[in-house]
Amino acid sequence: MMFLQILRPAGMTFWRPSSGVSCLLGLVTCLGCVASFNITPMTSGLRSAFSATRSSSMLGGTQRAVTFDRLLVNIGNDFNPDTGSFRCRLPGAYYFSFTVGKFPKKMLSVMLVKNGMEVQAMAYDGYQKQGRKVQSQSVMVSLRPMDTVYLLLQEKPDYAIYSNVGPYITFSGYLIYPDSTSSAGYLNNHLSPPGLHLPGCPPSIDPYYDWRRTTPSEEPRSAFSVARTLSALGESRGRREREALTFDVEYVNIGGHFNRTSGRFICHFPGAYYFAFTVGKHPRRAVSVKLMTGRGEVRAMVFNEDMSRRRETQSQSLLLSLKKGDSVWLYSQQEDGYAVYSNQGRYTTFSGFLVYPDVESMYRDRTFT
């Protein structure tokens, strides 16, 4: 990704010496910019989001990184469609999702990669017969400045991704929670807005920011993203208590509200939460995974009864209104003939985060406790 440096053209002045007030204000502003990298949240730099699409197919062996020809959103200019790479400017927790089309008579294997070598998650379909379909995947990742995230297609010629003017291939990401505790400086991946601006200075004040949120403790935060690297096979052992699907990889766990050992998320802040999960289908087994709340209320599910040798992924997502103490978990059918597939490529992922807190409920809880 290219970085654009802002230079002062020869002969240009930023304030008029004849105006004492203007000079003082300009000096204070400049010194404030260069004196510290600990930028306050009142900057437009705290917003980062992108969404891009690709309208043509891509064959394995021609190139690895998936690039894009249409940019729908690029708040912060942190995504480069020509390279397909997102470069982190602000440390924090980011949510990424992608959908790719399967090319007829080709296999599909696309990985979400961090810093060129760390596989975060993947979408896969090993079905090589005629037919087109789409596969999706999503995950939340904790990023530091200069980290890069992009999609990689399996380089062998047996693999490909399909798209047309539809398009089938999309890639999106956005900052969920900035890391306000980080001592790293915020990078500038974009041209500054018109007006006074020096190299290294943050952008101007964001008019949409609520100044009343002065500290992170005043803003409830809850987010998690986990993955499995092992398959989970069902067994015929008669009737037994439903067990939550557990996870061995933790990407993000803001607030510590998700327990990998138990596989359960416990709501601490009432409000509206977004949940998304992707599971891998095991060869010769069906897949049936349900998103559950409480003691076993089914909220959403994925299902595939294909008993062939093929491996693929299935995805689902929804919003839930939760109260304090509510639990959310995934349940994989435990009978023989069912399974969830995963390996180090991390086919199986589970993410969730608070979208809007229920401020009235939180106020009542604080008042009466």
DRENSE-597490 format. One record per residue (C-alpha): residue number from 1; z, y, x. Coordinates in steps of 0.1 Angstrom, whole numbers. Layout:
REM DRENSE-597490
@pos->NUM; c3->Z; c2->Y; c1->X $
...
REM end
This chain:
REM DRENSE-597490
@pos->1; c3->0; c2->0; c1->0 $
@pos->2; c3->-9; c2->34; c1->14 $
@pos->3; c3->18; c2->61; c1->17 $
@pos->4; c3->8; c2->97; c1->12 $
@pos->5; c3->25; c2->122; c1->33 $
@pos->6; c3->29; c2->157; c1->19 $
@pos->7; c3->21; c2->184; c1->46 $
@pos->8; c3->23; c2->221; c1->42 $
@pos->9; c3->-12; c2->237; c1->46 $
@pos->10; c3->-15; c2->263; c1->73 $
@pos->11; c3->-6; c2->298; c1->62 $
@pos->12; c3->12; c2->287; c1->30 $
@pos->13; c3->47; c2->299; c1->24 $
@pos->14; c3->72; c2->285; c1->-1 $
@pos->15; c3->90; c2->317; c1->-9 $
@pos->16; c3->85; c2->354; c1->-3 $
@pos->17; c3->108; c2->370; c1->24 $
@pos->18; c3->109; c2->402; c1->4 $
@pos->19; c3->129; c2->385; c1->-24 $
@pos->20; c3->164; c2->377; c1->-12 $
@pos->21; c3->173; c2->356; c1->-42 $
@pos->22; c3->141; c2->335; c1->-40 $
@pos->23; c3->147; c2->329; c1->-3 $
@pos->24; c3->183; c2->318; c1->-8 $
@pos->25; c3->173; c2->295; c1->-36 $
@pos->26; c3->145; c2->280; c1->-16 $
@pos->27; c3->168; c2->275; c1->14 $
@pos->28; c3->195; c2->258; c1->-6 $
@pos->29; c3->169; c2->235; c1->-23 $
@pos->30; c3->154; c2->225; c1->10 $
@pos->31; c3->187; c2->219; c1->27 $
@pos->32; c3->199; c2->198; c1->-2 $
@pos->33; c3->168; c2->176; c1->0 $
@pos->34; c3->170; c2->169; c1->38 $
@pos->35; c3->208; c2->168; c1->41 $
@pos->36; c3->214; c2->135; c1->24 $
@pos->37; c3->196; c2->104; c1->12 $
@pos->38; c3->222; c2->97; c1->-14 $
@pos->39; c3->202; c2->111; c1->-43 $
@pos->40; c3->220; c2->116; c1->-76 $
@pos->41; c3->207; c2->98; c1->-107 $
@pos->42; c3->193; c2->130; c1->-120 $
@pos->43; c3->159; c2->124; c1->-105 $
@pos->44; c3->126; c2->112; c1->-119 $
@pos->45; c3->127; c2->87; c1->-90 $
@pos->46; c3->150; c2->65; c1->-110 $
@pos->47; c3->121; c2->54; c1->-131 $
@pos->48; c3->97; c2->27; c1->-119 $
@pos->49; c3->74; c2->6; c1->-141 $
@pos->50; c3->39; c2->-8; c1->-140 $
@pos->51; c3->15; c2->-30; c1->-161 $
@pos->52; c3->-19; c2->-41; c1->-149 $
@pos->53; c3->-47; c2->-64; c1->-161 $
@pos->54; c3->-76; c2->-83; c1->-146 $
@pos->55; c3->-109; c2->-88; c1->-164 $
@pos->56; c3->-126; c2->-113; c1->-141 $
@pos->57; c3->-118; c2->-149; c1->-130 $
@pos->58; c3->-107; c2->-158; c1->-95 $
@pos->59; c3->-113; c2->-190; c1->-76 $
@pos->60; c3->-90; c2->-206; c1->-51 $
@pos->61; c3->-101; c2->-203; c1->-15 $
@pos->62; c3->-117; c2->-169; c1->-19 $
@pos->63; c3->-85; c2->-148; c1->-17 $
@pos->64; c3->-48; c2->-155; c1->-23 $
@pos->65; c3->-33; c2->-123; c1->-36 $
@pos->66; c3->-42; c2->-116; c1->-73 $
@pos->67; c3->-57; c2->-81; c1->-76 $
@pos->68; c3->-63; c2->-60; c1->-107 $
@pos->69; c3->-90; c2->-38; c1->-121 $
@pos->70; c3->-72; c2->-19; c1->-148 $
@pos->71; c3->-39; c2->-1; c1->-145 $
@pos->72; c3->-22; c2->6; c1->-179 $
@pos->73; c3->11; c2->20; c1->-166 $
@pos->74; c3->23; c2->31; c1->-132 $
@pos->75; c3->54; c2->52; c1->-134 $
@pos->76; c3->64; c2->61; c1->-99 $
@pos->77; c3->31; c2->49; c1->-85 $
@pos->78; c3->48; c2->19; c1->-69 $
@pos->79; c3->21; c2->-6; c1->-77 $
@pos->80; c3->-13; c2->-8; c1->-60 $
@pos->81; c3->-39; c2->-26; c1->-81 $
@pos->82; c3->-63; c2->-29; c1->-52 $
@pos->83; c3->-39; c2->-51; c1->-33 $
@pos->84; c3->-20; c2->-64; c1->-63 $
@pos->85; c3->13; c2->-55; c1->-46 $
@pos->86; c3->44; c2->-37; c1->-59 $
@pos->87; c3->64; c2->-19; c1->-33 $
@pos->88; c3->100; c2->-11; c1->-40 $
@pos->89; c3->110; c2->25; c1->-37 $
@pos->90; c3->143; c2->23; c1->-55 $
@pos->91; c3->169; c2->-5; c1->-48 $
@pos->92; c3->180; c2->-23; c1->-79 $
@pos->93; c3->173; c2->-51; c1->-104 $
@pos->94; c3->136; c2->-54; c1->-115 $
@pos->95; c3->121; c2->-76; c1->-143 $
@pos->96; c3->87; c2->-90; c1->-136 $
@pos->97; c3->65; c2->-110; c1->-160 $
@pos->98; c3->29; c2->-123; c1->-157 $
@pos->99; c3->4; c2->-143; c1->-177 $
@pos->100; c3->-26; c2->-160; c1->-162 $
@pos->101; c3->-56; c2->-179; c1->-178 $
@pos->102; c3->-64; c2->-215; c1->-169 $
@pos->103; c3->-100; c2->-219; c1->-157 $
@pos->104; c3->-120; c2->-249; c1->-173 $
@pos->105; c3->-119; c2->-280; c1->-151 $
@pos->106; c3->-96; c2->-264; c1->-126 $
@pos->107; c3->-58; c2->-266; c1->-120 $
@pos->108; c3->-36; c2->-235; c1->-123 $
@pos->109; c3->-9; c2->-226; c1->-98 $
@pos->110; c3->2; c2->-189; c1->-94 $
@pos->111; c3->34; c2->-179; c1->-76 $
@pos->112; c3->55; c2->-147; c1->-78 $
@pos->113; c3->62; c2->-140; c1->-42 $
@pos->114; c3->87; c2->-116; c1->-26 $
@pos->115; c3->80; c2->-102; c1->9 $
@pos->116; c3->51; c2->-126; c1->15 $
@pos->117; c3->71; c2->-158; c1->18 $
@pos->118; c3->99; c2->-161; c1->-7 $
@pos->119; c3->87; c2->-179; c1->-39 $
@pos->120; c3->106; c2->-165; c1->-69 $
@pos->121; c3->89; c2->-185; c1->-97 $
@pos->122; c3->56; c2->-200; c1->-106 $
@pos->123; c3->32; c2->-208; c1->-135 $
@pos->124; c3->15; c2->-241; c1->-133 $
@pos->125; c3->-9; c2->-264; c1->-153 $
@pos->126; c3->-23; c2->-295; c1->-137 $
@pos->127; c3->-48; c2->-303; c1->-165 $
@pos->128; c3->-83; c2->-304; c1->-150 $
@pos->129; c3->-103; c2->-311; c1->-181 $
@pos->130; c3->-124; c2->-287; c1->-202 $
@pos->131; c3->-106; c2->-260; c1->-221 $
@pos->132; c3->-89; c2->-226; c1->-215 $
@pos->133; c3->-53; c2->-216; c1->-221 $
@pos->134; c3->-27; c2->-192; c1->-207 $
@pos->135; c3->6; c2->-198; c1->-189 $
@pos->136; c3->34; c2->-173; c1->-185 $
@pos->137; c3->64; c2->-168; c1->-163 $
@pos->138; c3->91; c2->-141; c1->-159 $
@pos->139; c3->121; c2->-135; c1->-137 $
@pos->140; c3->144; c2->-107; c1->-126 $
@pos->141; c3->147; c2->-99; c1->-89 $
@pos->142; c3->170; c2->-78; c1->-69 $
@pos->143; c3->150; c2->-56; c1->-45 $
@pos->144; c3->157; c2->-32; c1->-16 $
@pos->145; c3->135; c2->-4; c1->-4 $
@pos->146; c3->103; c2->-16; c1->12 $
@pos->147; c3->104; c2->-51; c1->-5 $
@pos->148; c3->71; c2->-62; c1->-19 $
@pos->149; c3->63; c2->-84; c1->-49 $
@pos->150; c3->29; c2->-98; c1->-58 $
@pos->151; c3->11; c2->-129; c1->-73 $
@pos->152; c3->-4; c2->-156; c1->-51 $
@pos->153; c3->-30; c2->-181; c1->-63 $
@pos->154; c3->-31; c2->-215; c1->-47 $
@pos->155; c3->-58; c2->-213; c1->-20 $
@pos->156; c3->-73; c2->-247; c1->-25 $
@pos->157; c3->-107; c2->-248; c1->-43 $
@pos->158; c3->-93; c2->-271; c1->-70 $
@pos->159; c3->-74; c2->-241; c1->-84 $
@pos->160; c3->-85; c2->-210; c1->-102 $
@pos->161; c3->-75; c2->-184; c1->-128 $
@pos->162; c3->-96; c2->-174; c1->-157 $
@pos->163; c3->-101; c2->-140; c1->-174 $
@pos->164; c3->-127; c2->-118; c1->-191 $
@pos->165; c3->-128; c2->-84; c1->-208 $
@pos->166; c3->-100; c2->-99; c1->-231 $
@pos->167; c3->-81; c2->-100; c1->-206 $
@pos->168; c3->-62; c2->-132; c1->-200 $
@pos->169; c3->-44; c2->-121; c1->-168 $
@pos->170; c3->-16; c2->-95; c1->-169 $
@pos->171; c3->12; c2->-85; c1->-146 $
@pos->172; c3->41; c2->-61; c1->-154 $
@pos->173; c3->74; c2->-51; c1->-139 $
@pos->174; c3->100; c2->-24; c1->-144 $
@pos->175; c3->134; c2->-13; c1->-131 $
@pos->176; c3->162; c2->-25; c1->-153 $
@pos->177; c3->192; c2->-11; c1->-133 $
@pos->178; c3->190; c2->10; c1->-102 $
@pos->179; c3->214; c2->2; c1->-75 $
@pos->180; c3->236; c2->33; c1->-74 $
@pos->181; c3->259; c2->18; c1->-48 $
@pos->182; c3->231; c2->14; c1->-22 $
@pos->183; c3->233; c2->36; c1->9 $
@pos->184; c3->195; c2->32; c1->15 $
@pos->185; c3->174; c2->62; c1->9 $
@pos->186; c3->149; c2->63; c1->-20 $
@pos->187; c3->113; c2->61; c1->-8 $
@pos->188; c3->85; c2->82; c1->-21 $
@pos->189; c3->54; c2->62; c1->-28 $
@pos->190; c3->35; c2->89; c1->-46 $
@pos->191; c3->23; c2->125; c1->-45 $
@pos->192; c3->50; c2->150; c1->-55 $
@pos->193; c3->47; c2->171; c1->-87 $
@pos->194; c3->35; c2->207; c1->-83 $
@pos->195; c3->59; c2->232; c1->-70 $
@pos->196; c3->83; c2->233; c1->-40 $
@pos->197; c3->85; c2->200; c1->-22 $
@pos->198; c3->91; c2->190; c1->14 $
@pos->199; c3->85; c2->156; c1->31 $
@pos->200; c3->114; c2->132; c1->23 $
@pos->201; c3->127; c2->153; c1->-6 $
@pos->202; c3->133; c2->136; c1->-39 $
@pos->203; c3->112; c2->145; c1->-70 $
@pos->204; c3->124; c2->172; c1->-93 $
@pos->205; c3->150; c2->168; c1->-120 $
@pos->206; c3->140; c2->144; c1->-148 $
@pos->207; c3->142; c2->164; c1->-181 $
@pos->208; c3->147; c2->131; c1->-200 $
@pos->209; c3->178; c2->121; c1->-181 $
@pos->210; c3->211; c2->123; c1->-200 $
@pos->211; c3->234; c2->143; c1->-177 $
@pos->212; c3->265; c2->130; c1->-195 $
@pos->213; c3->260; c2->96; c1->-178 $
@pos->214; c3->276; c2->108; c1->-145 $
@pos->215; c3->289; c2->76; c1->-131 $
@pos->216; c3->277; c2->40; c1->-133 $
@pos->217; c3->310; c2->29; c1->-148 $
@pos->218; c3->302; c2->49; c1->-179 $
@pos->219; c3->270; c2->30; c1->-185 $
@pos->220; c3->275; c2->-7; c1->-196 $
@pos->221; c3->254; c2->-30; c1->-175 $
@pos->222; c3->247; c2->-67; c1->-180 $
@pos->223; c3->218; c2->-87; c1->-166 $
@pos->224; c3->212; c2->-122; c1->-152 $
@pos->225; c3->182; c2->-142; c1->-139 $
@pos->226; c3->185; c2->-178; c1->-127 $
@pos->227; c3->163; c2->-208; c1->-118 $
@pos->228; c3->164; c2->-246; c1->-113 $
@pos->229; c3->149; c2->-264; c1->-84 $
@pos->230; c3->156; c2->-299; c1->-98 $
@pos->231; c3->143; c2->-317; c1->-129 $
@pos->232; c3->166; c2->-327; c1->-157 $
@pos->233; c3->159; c2->-361; c1->-173 $
@pos->234; c3->171; c2->-372; c1->-207 $
@pos->235; c3->188; c2->-406; c1->-211 $
@pos->236; c3->195; c2->-429; c1->-239 $
@pos->237; c3->233; c2->-429; c1->-241 $
@pos->238; c3->239; c2->-426; c1->-278 $
@pos->239; c3->253; c2->-395; c1->-295 $
@pos->240; c3->270; c2->-371; c1->-272 $
@pos->241; c3->280; c2->-334; c1->-271 $
@pos->242; c3->252; c2->-310; c1->-264 $
@pos->243; c3->253; c2->-298; c1->-228 $
@pos->244; c3->238; c2->-266; c1->-216 $
@pos->245; c3->211; c2->-266; c1->-190 $
@pos->246; c3->226; c2->-255; c1->-157 $
@pos->247; c3->210; c2->-237; c1->-128 $
@pos->248; c3->213; c2->-237; c1->-90 $
@pos->249; c3->195; c2->-205; c1->-80 $
@pos->250; c3->208; c2->-171; c1->-89 $
@pos->251; c3->185; c2->-140; c1->-85 $
@pos->252; c3->206; c2->-114; c1->-104 $
@pos->253; c3->240; c2->-115; c1->-121 $
@pos->254; c3->251; c2->-80; c1->-128 $
@pos->255; c3->285; c2->-80; c1->-144 $
@pos->256; c3->290; c2->-117; c1->-135 $
@pos->257; c3->285; c2->-126; c1->-172 $
@pos->258; c3->264; c2->-157; c1->-165 $
@pos->259; c3->280; c2->-189; c1->-152 $
@pos->260; c3->255; c2->-211; c1->-134 $
@pos->261; c3->279; c2->-241; c1->-134 $
@pos->262; c3->283; c2->-241; c1->-172 $
@pos->263; c3->248; c2->-226; c1->-179 $
@pos->264; c3->263; c2->-201; c1->-204 $
@pos->265; c3->260; c2->-163; c1->-207 $
@pos->266; c3->291; c2->-146; c1->-223 $
@pos->267; c3->286; c2->-112; c1->-239 $
@pos->268; c3->310; c2->-86; c1->-227 $
@pos->269; c3->292; c2->-55; c1->-242 $
@pos->270; c3->281; c2->-57; c1->-278 $
@pos->271; c3->245; c2->-47; c1->-283 $
@pos->272; c3->209; c2->-58; c1->-283 $
@pos->273; c3->199; c2->-83; c1->-255 $
@pos->274; c3->165; c2->-95; c1->-244 $
@pos->275; c3->162; c2->-132; c1->-233 $
@pos->276; c3->133; c2->-150; c1->-218 $
@pos->277; c3->129; c2->-185; c1->-204 $
@pos->278; c3->102; c2->-207; c1->-189 $
@pos->279; c3->105; c2->-245; c1->-185 $
@pos->280; c3->84; c2->-270; c1->-167 $
@pos->281; c3->70; c2->-301; c1->-185 $
@pos->282; c3->77; c2->-334; c1->-167 $
@pos->283; c3->49; c2->-360; c1->-163 $
@pos->284; c3->50; c2->-388; c1->-189 $
@pos->285; c3->78; c2->-370; c1->-208 $
@pos->286; c3->79; c2->-345; c1->-237 $
@pos->287; c3->98; c2->-312; c1->-234 $
@pos->288; c3->120; c2->-297; c1->-260 $
@pos->289; c3->143; c2->-268; c1->-250 $
@pos->290; c3->162; c2->-245; c1->-274 $
@pos->291; c3->178; c2->-211; c1->-269 $
@pos->292; c3->212; c2->-215; c1->-285 $
@pos->293; c3->241; c2->-192; c1->-294 $
@pos->294; c3->277; c2->-201; c1->-301 $
@pos->295; c3->283; c2->-237; c1->-308 $
@pos->296; c3->247; c2->-246; c1->-313 $
@pos->297; c3->228; c2->-222; c1->-335 $
@pos->298; c3->191; c2->-225; c1->-326 $
@pos->299; c3->175; c2->-191; c1->-320 $
@pos->300; c3->141; c2->-201; c1->-304 $
@pos->301; c3->125; c2->-230; c1->-287 $
@pos->302; c3->96; c2->-244; c1->-268 $
@pos->303; c3->81; c2->-279; c1->-275 $
@pos->304; c3->54; c2->-300; c1->-261 $
@pos->305; c3->51; c2->-337; c1->-270 $
@pos->306; c3->22; c2->-345; c1->-247 $
@pos->307; c3->31; c2->-377; c1->-228 $
@pos->308; c3->3; c2->-375; c1->-202 $
@pos->309; c3->8; c2->-371; c1->-165 $
@pos->310; c3->1; c2->-334; c1->-165 $
@pos->311; c3->26; c2->-308; c1->-155 $
@pos->312; c3->27; c2->-273; c1->-170 $
@pos->313; c3->50; c2->-246; c1->-181 $
@pos->314; c3->61; c2->-233; c1->-215 $
@pos->315; c3->77; c2->-199; c1->-222 $
@pos->316; c3->96; c2->-182; c1->-250 $
@pos->317; c3->114; c2->-148; c1->-254 $
@pos->318; c3->133; c2->-128; c1->-281 $
@pos->319; c3->159; c2->-101; c1->-287 $
@pos->320; c3->193; c2->-110; c1->-300 $
@pos->321; c3->221; c2->-88; c1->-314 $
@pos->322; c3->254; c2->-100; c1->-298 $
@pos->323; c3->290; c2->-93; c1->-303 $
@pos->324; c3->317; c2->-94; c1->-276 $
@pos->325; c3->325; c2->-130; c1->-267 $
@pos->326; c3->292; c2->-145; c1->-280 $
@pos->327; c3->276; c2->-172; c1->-258 $
@pos->328; c3->239; c2->-178; c1->-251 $
@pos->329; c3->226; c2->-210; c1->-234 $
@pos->330; c3->196; c2->-233; c1->-231 $
@pos->331; c3->197; c2->-269; c1->-244 $
@pos->332; c3->172; c2->-295; c1->-233 $
@pos->333; c3->168; c2->-325; c1->-255 $
@pos->334; c3->189; c2->-352; c1->-239 $
@pos->335; c3->173; c2->-384; c1->-253 $
@pos->336; c3->152; c2->-407; c1->-232 $
@pos->337; c3->115; c2->-395; c1->-233 $
@pos->338; c3->124; c2->-359; c1->-228 $
@pos->339; c3->128; c2->-339; c1->-196 $
@pos->340; c3->126; c2->-305; c1->-179 $
@pos->341; c3->106; c2->-304; c1->-147 $
@pos->342; c3->112; c2->-282; c1->-117 $
@pos->343; c3->111; c2->-281; c1->-79 $
@pos->344; c3->113; c2->-256; c1->-51 $
@pos->345; c3->85; c2->-237; c1->-68 $
@pos->346; c3->110; c2->-229; c1->-96 $
@pos->347; c3->91; c2->-238; c1->-127 $
@pos->348; c3->123; c2->-234; c1->-148 $
@pos->349; c3->138; c2->-199; c1->-152 $
@pos->350; c3->162; c2->-181; c1->-175 $
@pos->351; c3->168; c2->-143; c1->-177 $
@pos->352; c3->186; c2->-119; c1->-200 $
@pos->353; c3->197; c2->-83; c1->-200 $
@pos->354; c3->213; c2->-56; c1->-222 $
@pos->355; c3->187; c2->-34; c1->-238 $
@pos->356; c3->208; c2->-11; c1->-260 $
@pos->357; c3->246; c2->-12; c1->-261 $
@pos->358; c3->263; c2->-9; c1->-295 $
@pos->359; c3->283; c2->22; c1->-287 $
@pos->360; c3->302; c2->23; c1->-320 $
@pos->361; c3->315; c2->-13; c1->-315 $
@pos->362; c3->325; c2->-6; c1->-279 $
@pos->363; c3->344; c2->25; c1->-290 $
@pos->364; c3->362; c2->6; c1->-317 $
@pos->365; c3->372; c2->-21; c1->-292 $
@pos->366; c3->386; c2->5; c1->-268 $
@pos->367; c3->405; c2->23; c1->-296 $
@pos->368; c3->422; c2->-8; c1->-311 $
@pos->369; c3->429; c2->-27; c1->-279 $
REM end
